[in-house]
Amino acid sequence: MIHDVLRTQAGFTDFAVRKNLEGIGHEDSLRSAGEGGNSMNWVLGHLVNTRSSMLELLGGEPVTDARHGELYGRGSGPADTTSDTVALEELLRLWDASQAALLARLDACGPSDLERRVPKLFEPENEETVAEQLAAFLFHESYHTGQLGVIRRSVGKAGAIQ
């Protein structure tokens, strides 16, 4: 049951990311919704970076490297025209690779894999199951995917999800 829920969540996130980035070019991806806010480039790079953590949690290989984490990891600065950024097209390619790899890793998991206990996010002195941690990661994705919709409108594009 939880396996199907996690797959469904990942599918909805993938749909929303793709819709919100339709018609967005690299230059638009570097614009933020406001002073100090994140750009679409940073948000997508951050989501791809998080997907790498999810893949590692499931015993897979990350789709990013340490440099990507420096650019898009938690606490890094917003990506803008003066920052060192990854081209939007490359981020989309990495997103596609992460989606395929995540679904494949989920399909390879059995119930015992998802019930394995790991250090809890942000509270490593406590534990949670892999399934609980994946649910937290996928909520995190939903949060940032919503930001893509807001930033999309701020760069002058119509809302993509009606």
C-alpha positions in Angstrom: 0.0 0.0 0.0 2.6 2.6 1.0 4.7 1.7 -2.0 1.7 2.7 -4.3 1.2 5.9 -2.3 4.9 6.9 -2.7 4.8 6.2 -6.4 1.6 8.2 -6.8 3.1 11.2 -4.9 6.3 11.1 -7.1 4.1 11.0 -10.2 2.1 14.0 -9.1 5.2 16.0 -8.3 6.7 15.0 -11.7 3.5 16.2 -13.5 3.5 19.5 -11.6 7.2 20.2 -12.2 6.9 19.6 -15.9 3.7 21.7 -16.2 5.2 24.6 -14.3 8.3 24.6 -16.4 6.6 24.4 -19.8 7.7 27.4 -21.9 10.3 28.5 -19.4 13.8 29.2 -20.8 17.1 29.3 -18.9 17.0 33.1 -18.6 13.5 33.1 -17.1 14.5 30.3 -14.8 17.1 32.6 -13.2 14.5 35.2 -12.2 13.0 35.1 -8.7 9.5 36.1 -7.4 11.0 38.8 -5.2 14.0 40.2 -3.4 15.9 37.3 -1.8 13.5 34.7 -3.2 14.5 31.5 -5.0 14.5 31.3 -8.8 13.0 28.4 -10.7 16.5 27.3 -11.5 17.4 27.0 -7.9 14.1 25.3 -7.0 14.5 22.6 -9.7 18.2 22.2 -8.9 17.3 21.8 -5.2 14.6 19.2 -6.1 17.1 17.2 -8.1 19.6 17.4 -5.3 17.0 16.1 -2.9 16.1 13.3 -5.3 19.7 12.2 -5.1 19.3 11.9 -1.3 16.1 9.8 -1.8 17.9 7.5 -4.3 20.8 7.0 -1.8 18.3 6.2 0.9 16.9 3.5 -1.4 20.3 2.1 -2.1 20.6 3.7 -5.5 23.2 6.1 -7.1 22.7 9.8 -6.9 22.1 11.8 -10.1 24.1 14.7 -8.9 27.6 15.4 -7.5 29.0 17.3 -4.6 29.3 20.5 -6.7 25.5 20.3 -7.4 24.9 20.1 -3.7 27.0 23.2 -3.1 24.9 25.1 -5.6 21.4 23.7 -4.8 21.7 22.1 -1.3 19.8 23.2 1.7 21.0 26.6 2.9 22.8 27.5 -0.4 22.1 30.9 -1.9 19.4 31.5 -4.5 20.5 30.9 -8.1 20.4 34.1 -10.2 22.2 35.6 -13.1 25.3 36.3 -11.1 25.6 32.8 -9.6 27.2 29.7 -10.9 24.2 27.8 -12.2 23.4 24.7 -14.1 21.5 25.2 -17.4 17.8 24.6 -17.1 17.9 22.0 -19.9 20.5 20.0 -17.9 18.4 20.3 -14.7 15.4 19.0 -16.6 17.6 16.1 -17.9 18.7 15.3 -14.3 15.1 15.5 -13.1 14.0 13.0 -15.8 16.9 10.7 -14.7 15.9 11.1 -11.1 12.2 10.3 -11.8 13.1 7.1 -13.7 15.6 6.0 -11.1 13.3 6.7 -8.2 10.4 4.7 -9.6 12.8 1.9 -10.4 14.2 1.9 -6.9 10.7 2.0 -5.4 9.6 -1.0 -7.6 12.7 -2.9 -6.3 11.7 -2.3 -2.7 10.0 -4.9 -0.6 8.0 -4.1 2.6 11.1 -4.8 4.8 13.1 -2.3 2.8 10.5 0.4 3.5 10.2 -0.5 7.2 14.0 -0.3 7.7 14.8 2.3 10.4 17.1 5.2 9.6 18.1 8.4 11.4 15.3 10.9 11.2 15.7 14.0 9.1 16.7 17.0 11.2 16.6 14.8 14.3 19.3 12.2 13.7 19.2 11.2 17.4 15.8 9.7 16.6 14.7 7.1 14.0 12.0 6.8 11.4 11.3 4.2 8.7 12.5 4.6 5.1 8.8 5.0 4.1 8.3 7.8 6.6 11.5 9.6 5.4 10.4 9.2 1.8 7.0 10.7 2.7 8.8 13.7 4.2 11.0 14.1 1.1 7.9 13.9 -1.1 6.1 16.5 0.9 9.2 18.7 0.6 8.9 18.3 -3.2 5.3 19.3 -3.1 6.2 22.5 -1.2 8.8 23.5 -3.7 6.8 22.5 -6.7 4.1 25.0 -5.5 6.8 27.6 -5.5 7.5 26.9 -9.1 3.9 27.8 -9.9 4.2 31.1 -8.0 7.6 32.0 -9.6 6.2 31.1 -13.0 3.5 33.8 -12.6 6.0 36.3 -11.3 8.1 36.0 -14.5 5.0 36.8 -16.6 3.8 33.4 -17.6 0.2 32.2 -17.2 -0.5 29.6 -14.5 0.2 26.2 -15.8 -2.1 24.1 -13.6 -5.7 25.1 -13.8 
